[in-house]
Amino acid sequence: MSEAKPVAGPIGLAMRVVWGLSQAAAIIAAGLVAAMTLHILLEIVLRLLDRSTFVLDEMVGYAVAGATFLSLGYAFEHGALVRVGLLIDRFSDRPRRLIEALCGLLTCAIAAGIAQVIAKTALRSFERGRTSSSIAEIPLWIPEAICAIGLGIFALQVAAYVLRQLLGLPGPVAAPAQPSDL
């Protein structure tokens, strides 16, 4: 997709920082997917030799959660998250942007609230030294913190979207095609 013209000033800088965080998190998410694939392939080879790492389920579970949460901001900005536009598609530009901003504020508040709860859980797990019950004994604060970070980046990306809707600014990527455009 082609890049939109960047917005100047402190608002533009803040939006570019948020977009950079979303891109970095998406790259890490892609790395987690690659690591999952490699771990599964390793496990296949080991099982052919009557061996195992004994932690495949746990590691893949953590990686799926991490990849999902870390990719939320990037997916949102690219219009890859499911959205229902039956009602909002009928509004003209300004009313539509206001409704989008209100929905975005609600989404941002919910995402930030959940991120805060998960971050508190991660801090509590760190303080108490909680680990998984498998032989790997993974410190539980690590996957919890990754999920909280992903939700935090998503909340920031949604906040940037709300600001763009209110100010009528372009986004960092071209808008996805609407059904009426096809």
Disulfide bonds with the S-S distance in Angstrom:
none
